[in-house]
Amino acid sequence: MPILVAEDDEDIASALQRGLGRAGFEVVVAHDAAAALRLGRARGFSAAVIDVMLGDEDGRDLVRALRRAGMTAPIVMLSALSGVDDRAEGLEAGADDYVAKPFDLADLAARIRVQARRRAGGEPRGPALRYDPERRLASGPTRTVQLTDREGLLLSLLMDQRGRILSRGEIFDTLWADTGGSSENVVDVYIGYLRRKLAPMSDFGLDLRTVRGRGFVLMETSE
């Protein structure tokens, strides 16, 4: 999937090129708005990632110019400005999503793919796994797995938030905060239980990843 990255900071641009390249994207970098606009007009990109601040230029003006030039591909904006008004201005300029710095590359890659699928014709198709909370059964194309109540709650949370990194604290507060006597380590224990019971998770079209220093993210294997 060819994507345009407009980022004036060379270190960040290089990190984006390497990280998104490893995630399967063909990354073309522009270090200023003029170069990005030329590339956007000349090539057919599946998505674009644009920093709000491009040196002395405003990335939101670039988004408007690309839209006027006929770009229909999804645009994700990056910014150190994370206020509600800043996000609203980016979206109103024509962006499809807005990611605050510092960001995680796995999360950014997932957001790009989600937006690209939406533009291509609908919401994400969803994984092959289906969970029945009444019977606590996780079912895929080839097998069904019985889960405990807490394992099922954890799987439901991860599926509801798939593509988004959930910290240990966030998972703990959602599922264990009212139980008493537990620590956040219980999250790692139950993540391990899920991985063992559902292994290989590719059978269900899923991959449960650990993001170092951040938490866990459930991804579709196609992502």
GIPE-V54819 format. One record per helix or strand. SS is the DSSP state (H for helix, E for strand). FROM is the first residue (numbers start at 1). TO is the last residue. If there is no record, write none. Layout:
# GIPE-V54819
ss=SS from=FROM to=TO
ss=SS from=FROM to=TO
This chain:
# GIPE-V54819
ss=E from=2 to=6
ss=H from=10 to=22
ss=E from=26 to=30
ss=H from=33 to=42
ss=E from=47 to=51
ss=E from=53 to=54
ss=E from=57 to=58
ss=H from=59 to=68
ss=E from=74 to=79
ss=H from=84 to=93
ss=E from=97 to=100
ss=H from=105 to=121
ss=E from=130 to=132
ss=E from=137 to=139
ss=E from=144 to=146
ss=H from=149 to=160
ss=E from=166 to=166
ss=H from=168 to=175
ss=H from=185 to=198
ss=H from=201 to=204
ss=E from=206 to=211
ss=E from=215 to=220
